[in-house]
């Protein structure tokens, strides 16, 4: 075969390999992103559920109750 034809075939083959590798990388990244999204949602919902539990550390703030004149005060 003529060297120019061999060079063109090699270049086309290299391009095909690079395209396949890029598609595989994008597919892998998409699968990884799909796995991360639900995990982030679970972390958020678990954190919110923990905040709503009685006696959680986040609820240790001073409770606020309305005063007689309509003002809001912190009770101790």
C-alpha positions as CSV (number, residue, x, y, z in Angstrom):
1,X,0.0,0.0,0.0
2,X,1.1,3.5,-0.6
3,X,2.4,5.3,2.5
4,X,-0.2,8.1,2.1
5,X,-3.0,5.7,2.2
6,X,-1.6,3.9,5.2
7,X,-1.2,7.3,6.9
8,X,-4.8,8.2,6.2
9,X,-6.1,4.8,7.4
10,X,-4.1,5.2,10.6
11,X,-5.4,8.7,11.2
12,X,-9.0,7.6,10.6
13,X,-8.5,4.7,13.0
14,X,-7.0,7.0,15.6
15,X,-10.0,9.4,15.3
16,X,-12.4,6.5,15.7
17,X,-10.6,5.3,18.8
18,X,-10.6,8.8,20.3
19,X,-14.4,9.2,19.5
20,X,-15.2,5.9,21.1
21,X,-13.1,6.7,24.2
22,X,-14.9,10.1,24.5
23,X,-18.3,8.5,24.2
24,X,-17.4,5.9,26.9
25,X,-16.1,8.6,29.2
26,X,-19.3,10.7,28.8
27,X,-21.5,7.7,29.4
28,X,-19.5,6.8,32.5
29,X,-19.7,10.4,33.8
30,X,-23.5,10.4,33.2
31,X,-23.9,7.1,35.1
32,X,-21.8,8.5,38.0
33,X,-23.9,11.7,38.1
34,X,-27.1,9.6,38.2
35,X,-25.8,7.7,41.2
36,X,-24.7,10.9,43.0
37,X,-28.0,12.7,42.6
38,X,-30.1,10.3,44.7
39,X,-27.4,10.0,47.3
40,X,-27.4,13.8,47.8
41,X,-31.2,13.7,48.1
42,X,-30.9,11.0,50.7
43,X,-28.4,13.0,52.7
44,X,-30.7,16.0,52.6
45,X,-33.8,14.1,53.6
46,X,-31.9,12.3,56.4
47,X,-30.7,15.7,57.7
48,X,-34.1,17.2,57.6
49,X,-35.6,14.1,59.4
50,X,-33.0,14.4,62.1
51,X,-33.8,18.1,62.6
52,X,-37.5,17.2,63.2
53,X,-36.8,14.6,65.9
54,X,-37.4,15.8,69.5
55,X,-34.2,16.3,71.4
56,X,-32.0,16.8,68.4
57,X,-29.0,19.0,68.9
58,X,-30.2,21.5,66.4
59,X,-33.3,22.2,68.5
60,X,-31.4,23.2,71.6
61,X,-32.0,26.9,70.8
62,X,-33.8,29.0,73.3
63,X,-37.6,28.7,72.6
64,X,-39.3,31.9,71.5
65,X,-42.7,32.6,72.9
66,X,-45.0,35.7,72.3
67,X,-45.2,38.1,75.2
68,X,-48.3,39.6,76.6
69,X,-48.0,42.9,74.6
70,X,-47.6,41.0,71.2
71,X,-43.8,41.3,71.4
72,X,-41.6,38.3,71.0
73,X,-39.2,37.4,73.7
74,X,-36.8,34.5,74.4
75,X,-37.7,32.5,77.5
76,X,-35.0,31.1,79.8
